[in-house]
Amino acid sequence: MSITPLVLLLGVGPNIGTAIKDNFKRRGYNVAVASRSMRHSVDEDGVLCIGVDFSTTTAIPATFEAARMRFGRNPDVVIYNAYSLTPPPVEHQLFSISADQLAADLTVNTVSPYMAASEALKRWQQNPTDSTKTFIYTGNVQNVRHLAPPMFATIGSGKAASAYWIGTADTMYAEQGYRFFYADERKDNGDMTGAEVDPDAHGQFYAMLAAGGGQIPWHATFVKEKGYVRF
């Protein structure tokens, strides 16, 4: 008897998040999505919607439990797609960003996904041994390349910090069948996609990672219509 896998998508907007959700739904997954703007409900496609504020970590375990209660199993695939960015209130003045605001953005960009990955690992250990166990974080080039404008400082700090623990987690647990990916869309020349980010490319690539990922490393750089490309 086949069991329908479950994906939990944390952070859903009209672009990347929606494309990821729709792609997994088309592939036969049960889908649970969570974002700050949502109310707890089930939509017409059977997608569980959960309201969560990722500026606090306390709701992470309850979000996983809500998905389990609805679908009768722990999530097989967990995707963290939320982010927070605070431009300097004084233009071009990096340190006009307060320490409190930096800390708040780091909670969304680093601490909450860390907690989600920790919760995923704990719950995967309760799932059948032959189920997919994949954590995917929506990253960008900022873990390896410095972007000078200070408007990107808080999100860049969070992406770089998260890349470190994601790489550590994948190194530690990949042999046990638990994969952790920092997904990073690039242009053909390796540059950051920026405003040219392709939502459908994310949906397709994330589904491939969820199917096992093969020999793709934790720093999963990819290009539209090409899939994984090493830069």
Number of C-alpha atoms within 10 A of each C-alpha: 3 4 8 12 19 24 24 26 24 26 23 22 12 8 13 19 25 17 20 23 22 16 20 20 18 9 10 11 19 22 23 27 25 26 20 15 13 14 13 13 12 14 9 7 10 12 18 21 24 23 18 23 19 25 20 13 17 13 16 20 15 12 21 22 16 17 24 17 11 14 17 11 20 26 28 23 26 27 26 24 21 23 22 16 19 17 18 19 13 10 11 13 13 17 12 13 18 13 10 9 13 18 16 19 22 24 21 22 31 21 21 24 27 19 17 22 24 15 15 23 21 12 19 21 12 10 15 12 11 7 16 21 26 28 30 24 26 22 26 23 21 20 19 11 12 13 13 9 13 18 19 17 22 24 24 24 18 25 24 20 17 22 24 13 16 23 17 13 20 22 15 13 13 15 9 10 16 20 27 32 27 26 24 21 30 23 15 14 8 15 13 18 16 12 6 10 17 17 17 19 21 25 19 18 25 26 17 14 22 23 14 16 19 9 7 14 19 21 21 25 24 22 22 19 10 10 17 23 15 12 12
